[in-house]
């Protein structure tokens, strides 16, 4: 209900305000601006905010153009609830449009976040930052993924790196969720899938830690383009680890180089550069996973077939790999690779 004294004061002030030097036309342009409404912008109305505070929030976001006149307008019209919450409101709105939206209360605004298999944490962050009307930051997501705020049970002690521990899937993100909220959802999804496939028991049977098995899966994700090759690639990796051979997986060094240049296509000489992820030079697995593997690659890493393979080479333009158990077999595969102009 309108307060008589406040209403009278508001009317007097409003009339005085708009009466000065063509103010009426100016005020009308503020109350009901011309032109089309602008793009949607995210606005958060705090609980208990006054009409003055709400006007300032709306003006800062460009929903309205003058917070003082908005406050007077609200007081004059009265009986407005203007509920707190997160809104997606068009810029250049009329006062009545803005008030009606706030009186109706916040709508649930969602967006679909698609995370393909093999995406890195940086690629996921970019997708999150590009979600419309969510107000999420790629940099804040990266910071949360690297500062230990959110941890996975498969993350080794002393490691603050969630690479490989975010499950590729399509997620529904709700307006108002933070970067940390989204990160927790993705880590939780990975934990559920890992438990379903018996990651810990499989790692024990393979004489590896779960984190090492995840790292193997991340390499499989990039090295095997065809589903039929995932298992054999897994067997090569474990066989080489067992006999002490370097893995020679170019995808690991590529991952490292792209940390500083995401679009880099490494040259042969760059792939030979010393570094912690160079599995041509360094024995064993790289320090972390090199991407976030999907369920098929995780399954291949936890249930590798028993083979004598020690080599793989791409032999077909569709990505098909050939496998060999000896240096002579490897040389033969290389000839096929060169014949197909793949090497």
C-alpha positions in Angstrom: 0.0 0.0 0.0 1.2 3.5 -0.8 2.4 5.6 2.1 0.6 9.0 1.8 3.5 11.2 3.0 6.1 9.4 0.9 3.8 9.4 -2.2 3.2 13.2 -1.8 6.9 13.9 -1.5 7.7 11.6 -4.4 5.2 13.4 -6.6 6.5 16.9 -5.6 10.1 15.8 -6.2 9.2 14.1 -9.5 7.3 17.1 -10.8 10.1 19.5 -9.8 12.7 17.2 -11.4 11.0 16.9 -14.8 9.9 20.5 -14.9 13.4 21.9 -15.3 14.6 22.8 -18.8 12.8 20.3 -21.0 13.1 17.7 -18.2 9.7 16.2 -19.1 11.0 14.9 -22.5 14.1 13.6 -20.9 12.2 11.9 -18.1 9.9 10.3 -20.7 12.9 9.0 -22.6 14.2 7.4 -19.4 10.9 5.9 -18.3 10.1 4.5 -21.8 13.3 4.7 -23.9 13.0 4.6 -27.7 14.6 2.1 -29.9 14.7 -1.7 -29.5 15.5 -3.4 -26.3 19.1 -4.5 -26.1 20.7 -7.9 -25.5 20.0 -9.8 -22.3 22.3 -9.2 -19.4 22.6 -11.0 -16.0 21.4 -9.0 -13.0 21.5 -10.0 -9.4 19.0 -8.3 -7.0 20.1 -8.8 -3.4 17.7 -9.8 -0.7 16.3 -6.8 1.1 17.5 -4.3 -1.5 15.7 -0.9 -1.5 14.2 0.6 -4.6 17.2 2.9 -4.6 19.7 0.0 -4.5 17.7 -1.9 -7.2 17.8 1.2 -9.4 21.5 1.4 -9.1 22.0 -2.3 -9.9 19.7 -2.0 -13.0 21.5 1.2 -14.2 25.0 -0.3 -13.8 23.8 -3.3 -16.0 22.3 -1.0 -18.6 18.8 -2.3 -18.1 17.6 1.2 -17.3 19.4 4.6 -17.7 18.8 6.6 -14.6 18.6 5.1 -11.1 17.4 8.3 -9.3 14.4 8.7 -11.6 13.7 5.0 -11.3 13.5 5.2 -7.5 11.0 8.1 -7.8 9.0 6.2 -10.3 8.8 3.2 -8.1 7.7 5.3 -5.1 5.1 7.1 -7.1 3.5 3.9 -8.4 3.9 1.9 -5.2 2.8 -1.7 -4.5 5.8 -3.3 -6.2 7.3 -6.4 -4.8 10.5 -6.5 -6.9 11.7 -9.9 -5.7 15.4 -10.8 -5.1 17.2 -13.2 -7.3 19.2 -13.6 -10.5 17.5 -12.3 -13.7 18.3 -12.1 -17.3 16.9 -8.7 -18.4 17.2 -6.8 -21.7 19.2 -3.6 -21.8 17.3 -0.4 -22.7 14.1 -1.6 -21.0 11.3 0.6 -19.9 10.8 1.1 -16.2 7.5 -0.8 -16.4 9.1 -3.7 -18.2 11.9 -3.9 -15.6 9.5 -3.6 -12.7 7.1 -6.2 -14.1 10.0 -8.7 -14.5 11.2 -8.1 -10.9 7.6 -8.4 -9.6 7.2 -11.7 -11.4 10.3 -13.1 -9.7 13.4 -14.7 -11.3 13.0 -17.2 -14.1 15.1 -20.3 -14.2 17.5 -19.7 -17.0 19.7 -22.7 -18.1 22.3 -23.4 -20.8 23.7 -26.7 -22.1 27.4 -27.1 -21.6 28.7 -29.7 -24.1 32.1 -31.2 -23.1 33.4 -33.6 -25.9 35.6 -36.5 -25.0 39.3 -35.5 -25.0 38.7 -31.9 -24.1 41.4 -30.4 -21.9 40.5 -28.3 -18.8 41.4 -25.2 -20.8 39.0 -26.1 -23.6 36.3 -26.8 -21.0 37.0 -23.4 -19.5 36.6 -21.7 -22.9 33.2 -23.4 -23.4 32.0 -22.3 -20.0 33.1 -18.7 -20.6 31.1 -18.7 -23.9 27.8 -19.8 -22.3 25.2 -17.1 -23.0 23.7 -15.2 -20.0 25.4 -17.3 -17.4 28.0 -14.7 -16.2 30.7 -17.4 -15.9 34.4 -16.8 -16.4 36.9 -19.1 -18.1 39.7 -17.7 -15.9 37.7 -18.2 -12.7 37.0 -21.8 -13.8 40.7 -22.4 -14.5 41.6 -20.9 -11.1 39.1 -23.2 -9.3 40.5 -26.2 -11.2 44.1 -25.4 -10.2 43.9 -24.1 -6.6 42.6 -27.2 -4.8 39.2 -25.7 -3.9 37.6 -28.8 -5.6 39.4 -32.1 -5.3 38.9 -35.5 -6.8 39.4 -38.7 -4.7 41.7 -39.8 -7.6 43.9 -36.7 -7.4 47.3 -37.6 -5.8 48.3 -35.8 -2.6 50.1 -32.6 -3.3 48.6 -32.3 -6.8 46.2 -29.4 -7.6 45.4 -30.3 -11.2 42.0 -31.6 -12.3 43.1 -32.5 -15.8 41.7 -35.9 -16.7 39.3 -35.9 -13.7 36.3 -34.0 -15.3 33.8 -36.3 -17.1 33.0 -35.4 -20.8 29.2 -35.1 -21.1 26.4 -32.6 -21.7 25.6 -30.6 -18.5 22.8 -28.3 -17.7 24.1 -25.1 -16.1 21.6 -22.9 -14.2 22.0 -19.2 -14.0 23.4 -18.2 -10.6 25.7 -21.2 -10.4 29.4 -20.4 -9.9 32.4 -21.8 -11.7 33.1 -23.9 -8.6 29.5 -25.3 -8.8 30.0 -26.4 -12.4 33.4 -27.9 -11.6 32.0 -29.9 -8.7 29.3 -31.3 -10.9 31.9 -32.5 -13.5 34.2 -34.0 -10.9 31.2 -35.8 -9.3 30.2 -37.2 -12.7 33.7 -38.5 -13.2 33.8 -40.1 -9.8 30.4 -41.8 -10.5 31.6 -43.3 -13.8 35.0 -44.3 -12.3 33.2 -46.2 -9.5 30.8 -47.9 -12.0 33.7 -49.3 -14.0 35.7 -50.4 -10.9 38.6 -48.1 -11.5 40.4 -48.7 -8.2 40.1 -52.5 -8.5 41.3 -52.4 -12.1 44.3 -50.2 -11.1 45.3 -52.7 -8.4 45.1 -55.6 -10.9 47.3 -53.6 -13.3 49.8 -52.7 -10.5 49.1 -49.0 -11.2 47.4 -46.2 -9.3 44.0 -45.0 -10.4 45.6 -41.7 -11.4 48.1 -43.6 -13.7 45.3 -45.5 -15.3 43.4 -42.3 -15.9 46.6 -40.9 -17.5 46.8 -43.9 -19.8 43.1 -43.4 -20.7 43.8 -39.8 -21.6 46.6 -40.9 -24.0 44.4 -43.5 -25.6 41.8 -40.7 -26.2 44.2 -38.9 -28.4 46.1 -41.7 -30.0 43.2 -44.0 -31.0 40.8 -42.4 -33.5 38.8 -45.6 -34.0 37.1 -47.5 -31.2 38.6 -50.8 -32.4 42.1 -49.4 -31.7 41.6 -48.3 -28.1 42.2 -51.6 -26.5 45.4 -52.4 -28.6 46.8 -48.9 -27.8 46.2 -49.6 -24.1 48.1 -52.9 -24.4 51.0 -51.2 -26.1 51.3 -48.5 -23.4 51.2 -51.1 -20.5 53.6 -53.4 -22.4 56.1 -50.6 -22.9 55.8 -49.5 -19.3 56.5 -53.1 -18.1 59.6 -53.5 -20.2 61.0 -50.0 -19.6 60.5 -48.6 -23.1 59.6 -44.9 -23.5 56.0 -44.5 -24.7 56.8 -42.3 -27.7 53.3 -40.8 -27.7 53.5 -37.4 -29.5 50.2 -36.4 -28.0 51.8 -35.9 -24.6 54.4 -33.4 -25.8 51.7 -31.7 -27.9 49.6 -31.2 -24.8 52.5 -29.6 -23.0 53.4 -27.3 -25.9 49.7 -26.2 -26.3 49.6 -25.0 -22.7 51.3 -21.9 -23.9 50.0 -21.9 -27.5 46.6 -23.6 -27.8 46.6 -23.6 -31.6 50.1 -24.9 -32.1 50.7 -27.7 -34.6 54.1 -28.9 -33.4 56.9 -29.6 -35.8 59.0 -32.7 -35.6 61.8 -30.7 -33.9 59.4 -29.3 -31.3 58.2 -32.8 -30.5 61.8 -33.7 -29.7 62.3 -30.8 -27.3 63.1 -31.8 -23.7 60.3 -31.3 -21.3 58.3 -33.1 -18.6 55.7 -34.4 -21.0 58.1 -35.6 -23.7 57.5 -39.4 -23.7 59.9 -39.8 -26.6 62.7 -38.9 -24.2 61.3 -39.5 -20.7 60.5 -43.0 -19.4 57.1 -43.7 -17.8 53.9 -41.7 -17.9 53.7 -38.0 -18.2 53.1 -36.1 -14.9 49.4 -35.7 -15.4 46.7 -36.8 -17.8 46.7 -34.9 -21.1 42.9 -34.5 -21.5 39.6 -35.6 -20.0 39.0 -39.1 -21.4 35.5 -40.5 -22.1 34.1 -43.8 -20.9 35.3 -45.9 -23.9 38.9 -44.8 -23.3 38.6 -45.4 -19.5 37.2 -48.8 -20.2 40.1 -49.6 -22.5 42.6 -48.4 -19.9 41.0 -50.5 -17.2 40.5 -53.6 -19.3 43.4 -53.8 -21.8 43.6 -56.9 -24.0 46.6 -59.2 -23.5 48.9 -58.7 -26.5 52.6 -58.7 -27.4 52.3 -55.3 -29.1 55.0 -52.7 -28.5 54.3 -50.4 -31.5 51.5 -48.6 -33.2 51.6 -46.6 -36.4 48.8 -44.9 -38.4 48.4 -46.7 -41.7 45.1 -45.4 -43.1 43.7 -41.9 -43.7 40.6 -42.8 -41.6 42.9 -43.0 -38.6 43.3 -46.8 -38.5 46.4 -47.9 -36.6 48.6 -50.9 -37.3 50.2 -52.8 -34.4 53.5 -54.7 -34.2 55.5 -56.7 -31.6 59.0 -56.3 -33.1 61.2 -53.7 -34.6 60.9 -55.5 -38.0 57.1 -55.3 -37.7 57.4 -51.6 -36.8 59.5 -50.9 -39.9 56.9 -52.6 -42.0 54.1 -50.5 -40.5 56.2 -47.4 -41.2 56.4 -48.3 -44.8 52.6 -48.6 -45.0 52.4 -45.2 -43.2 54.7 -43.6 -45.8 52.8 -45.2 -48.7 49.6 -43.6 -47.4 51.4 -40.2 -47.1 50.7 -40.2 -43.4 54.3 -40.2 -42.3 
